[in-house]
Amino acid sequence: MTTPAKRLRRLAVFNDSAQTLSIIAKWFEIHGYGVVTAQISMMRIAHVDVQALVATHRPDVIVFDIAMPYESNWDFLEVVRLLPKLQGIPIVVTTSNKVALESLVGPTTAMQIIGKPSDLGALQRLVDTAFTNPD
């Protein structure tokens, strides 16, 4: 009797830095994830159709970076989060200033927020947690 192949965990990473996208994608690919990336600025001006990207790649978890200005970028995340194709997908938020973002948005149970990780292992632990406990 053969055991079914373990399904590859799929991750979408949204960030404005091409270098950061590359580093995070390589890290997660090495650790057994399928990864798709997109620059947030391209999503904002509709050069990347986030709903089509999500429908095509079906990520289990999304990593979304909130850069300055925090308020407008948080508002954009809120719009993206409400898109029908993104419903039910856990989101891990990265930011360069976790304290400032949390003071702006208040407590949220909808997403995990982590300061920009110098330790990609910490980001992976949050992603793994979101993958196994999506609610």
C-alpha positions as CSV (number, residue, x, y, z in Angstrom):
1,M,0.0,0.0,0.0
2,T,1.4,3.4,-0.9
3,T,0.9,6.5,1.2
4,P,-0.4,9.6,-0.5
5,A,2.2,12.2,-1.2
6,K,2.3,15.0,1.3
7,R,0.8,18.2,-0.2
8,L,3.2,21.0,-0.7
9,R,2.4,24.0,1.6
10,R,1.8,27.0,-0.5
11,L,2.7,30.6,0.5
12,A,2.0,34.0,-1.1
13,V,4.4,36.8,-0.1
14,F,3.5,40.4,-0.8
15,N,6.1,43.0,-0.2
16,D,7.4,46.1,-2.1
17,S,11.1,45.1,-1.9
18,A,12.2,42.7,-4.7
19,Q,15.2,41.8,-2.6
20,T,13.0,40.9,0.4
21,L,10.7,38.9,-1.8
22,S,13.6,36.9,-3.2
23,I,15.1,36.2,0.3
24,I,11.8,35.2,1.8
25,A,10.9,33.0,-1.2
26,K,14.3,31.2,-1.2
27,W,14.0,30.6,2.6
28,F,10.5,29.0,2.3
29,E,11.3,27.1,-0.8
30,I,14.4,25.5,0.9
31,H,12.0,24.6,3.8
32,G,9.5,22.8,1.5
33,Y,7.0,25.5,0.6
34,G,5.7,26.4,-2.9
35,V,6.0,30.2,-3.0
36,V,4.5,32.9,-5.2
37,T,5.5,36.6,-4.7
38,A,4.2,40.0,-5.8
39,Q,5.1,43.6,-5.2
40,I,2.4,45.4,-3.3
41,S,3.0,48.6,-5.4
42,M,2.1,46.5,-8.5
43,M,-1.0,45.2,-6.8
44,R,-2.1,48.8,-5.9
45,I,-1.9,50.0,-9.5
46,A,-3.5,46.8,-10.8
47,H,-0.5,45.5,-12.7
48,V,-0.9,42.4,-10.5
49,D,-4.4,40.9,-10.2
50,V,-4.3,39.6,-6.6
51,Q,-7.5,37.7,-7.0
52,A,-6.2,35.9,-10.1
53,L,-2.9,35.2,-8.4
54,V,-4.6,33.7,-5.4
55,A,-7.0,31.7,-7.5
56,T,-4.2,30.3,-9.6
57,H,-1.7,29.5,-6.9
58,R,-4.2,28.8,-4.0
59,P,-1.8,29.8,-1.1
60,D,-2.5,28.4,2.3
61,V,-1.0,31.4,4.0
62,I,-0.2,35.0,2.9
63,V,2.7,37.1,4.2
64,F,1.9,40.8,3.7
65,D,4.3,43.6,4.5
66,I,3.0,46.9,5.9
67,A,5.5,49.7,5.2
68,M,5.2,53.4,5.9
69,P,2.9,55.1,5.7
70,Y,1.2,52.6,7.9
71,E,-2.3,53.9,7.8
72,S,-2.7,53.8,4.0
73,N,-0.9,50.5,3.7
74,W,-3.1,49.0,6.4
75,D,-6.2,50.3,4.6
76,F,-5.0,48.7,1.4
77,L,-4.5,45.4,3.2
78,E,-8.0,45.6,4.6
79,V,-9.4,46.1,1.0
80,V,-7.3,43.1,-0.2
81,R,-8.4,41.0,2.7
82,L,-12.0,41.4,1.7
83,L,-11.6,40.2,-1.8
84,P,-13.7,37.0,-2.3
85,K,-10.7,34.8,-3.4
86,L,-8.8,35.7,-0.2
87,Q,-11.6,34.7,2.3
88,G,-10.4,32.1,4.8
89,I,-6.7,32.5,4.0
90,P,-4.6,33.3,7.1
91,I,-2.5,36.5,6.8
92,V,0.8,37.1,8.6
93,V,1.7,40.8,8.6
94,T,5.3,41.9,8.7
95,T,6.3,45.5,9.5
96,S,9.4,47.5,10.3
97,N,7.6,49.0,13.4
98,K,5.2,46.6,15.1
99,V,4.5,49.0,18.0
100,A,3.5,51.8,15.7
101,L,1.3,49.6,13.5
102,E,-0.4,48.0,16.6
103,S,-1.1,51.4,18.1
104,L,-2.7,52.5,14.8
105,V,-4.9,49.4,14.2
106,G,-5.4,48.2,17.8
107,P,-5.7,44.6,18.8
108,T,-6.6,42.2,16.0
109,T,-7.2,38.5,16.1
110,A,-7.6,38.4,12.3
111,M,-3.9,38.3,11.6
112,Q,-0.6,37.7,13.2
113,I,1.7,40.8,13.2
114,I,5.5,40.4,13.5
115,G,8.2,43.0,13.4
116,K,10.4,42.7,10.3
117,P,12.2,39.4,11.0
118,S,15.9,39.5,11.0
119,D,15.3,35.8,12.0
120,L,13.4,34.1,9.1
121,G,12.9,31.2,11.5
122,A,10.6,33.4,13.5
123,L,8.6,34.2,10.4
124,Q,8.4,30.6,9.5
125,R,7.1,29.6,12.9
126,L,4.2,32.1,12.5
127,V,3.5,30.8,9.0
128,D,3.6,27.2,10.2
129,T,1.2,28.1,13.0
130,A,-1.1,29.9,10.6
131,F,-0.9,26.9,8.3
132,T,-1.9,24.4,11.0
133,N,-4.4,26.7,12.8
134,P,-6.0,28.9,10.2
135,D,-8.6,30.3,12.6
